[in-house]
Every structure is written in structure tokens, then in C-alpha cells.
Amino acid sequence: MERTKLSEYQAKVLEENFKANRNPDGTTLMLVAAECGLSEAETRNWFELRRSQWRQAEGLPAKLGSVLD
């Protein structure tokens, strides 16, 4: 998938939603995607990458339930 360049507005909306809910359901993803003007796949991918960054910053395993890290 080609990397999407986010506008300041898109990044702000995504970050605000991430702070409210790090793991949104399908309906929430759809609404956030519509607000940002992104596809659901792009929005889902952003949340996956952002959760990974958050877990790394918090010193948590790469995946929930992983005992390998």
C-alpha cells in the first residue's frame, strides 16, 4: 500500500480519535475515515501503526497477548 500523506487536519482528527479509543470498531473507523476523507483501509492502517508506536513507547509487547517481546 502506498503511503498516504496526511494533512494537519487529518492528523489532528486521527490523533484525537486515537486518544479517545485506541482500538475503534468498524463503525467508528468508517466515521473517522469519512471525517478525514480517507478510505477505511487507510484509516485502519493508521490506527494499526499508531497502536504499534504507542505500545513501543509504553514498553509493551508488539502485539497484545504476546509473551515473546
N, C-alpha and C positions, 0 to 999 in steps of 0.2 A: 504494500500500500504506500502510495506517495505521501510524503509528509505534508501536512496542512499548515500553512502559516496563519496564525490566529491574529485577529485584530485585538486592540486593547479591550474593547467592549466584550468580545467573545471570551477572552482570557478572564476577565473580571466576572462574568456570569458563571463560567465553569468553576472558578475558584470558590465563589460564594456558594454554589450548589455543593461542591465537594466538602466545604466546611460544615454544611447542614447535614449531609448524608454522603459518606464515602462510598457506599455501595447501593446506588439507586436502582429501583426496579425498572422494568421495561417501559411502563407508562411515564415515569419521571424522566427517563432517558429521552423518550420521544418529545416530551415537553421542553426539556433543556435544549435538545437539538433544534427544535423549531424556533426557540427564542434566539439561539445563536446563529441560525442559518447554516447549520452543519447537518450532515447526514447522521442517522442513528449510529452507523458503524464508526464514523469519525468520533462521535461523542463517546461511545462505548470504549473505543481505543484510548481516548484521552483519559478517561476515568481509570482504566487498567494501568496505564503508565503512571498516572498521578498516585494511585494507591501504592504502586511499587516504590516510587520515590519516598512516599510518606513512611512506608514500612522500613525502608533503609535508614531514613533519618531517625526513626524511633528505635532502631536496633532490633527490629522484629524479623522473623523469618521471611524469606522471599514470598512464600505462599502460606496462607492460613492453614494451620494443621501440619505444617512441615516440621519434622524433627531433624532434618539434615543440616539446617543452617545454624 
